[in-house]
């Protein structure tokens, strides 16, 4: 992806999808929940996003 898109990838509500296709909350939500995310991209070759979720002793909510 272009550098201009990569810089914005973690902004809440940012998306490159059409308006009816999604919210764009995915990557921002990871960091807001206490996790970390790392993005590496080479235009024309591909993008890798690594998500690191926080460790918790609590079971997930149902």
C-alpha positions, 0 to 999 in steps of 0.5 A: 500500500502507498506510504500515505495509506500506511500512515493512516491505517491505525486512525479510528474510522479510517478505511479504504473500503466503500462507505457501505462496506465496513467501519474501519475500526479493526486496527485502531481497536487493537491499540485502544484495547491495550494491544500493539500492531505493526505494519510493514508494506512494500507497494506492489509486493504486499502488506503484513500486519502483526497484531499483539493482543494483551494477555488477560486472566479473565475469560472472554465475555459472552 
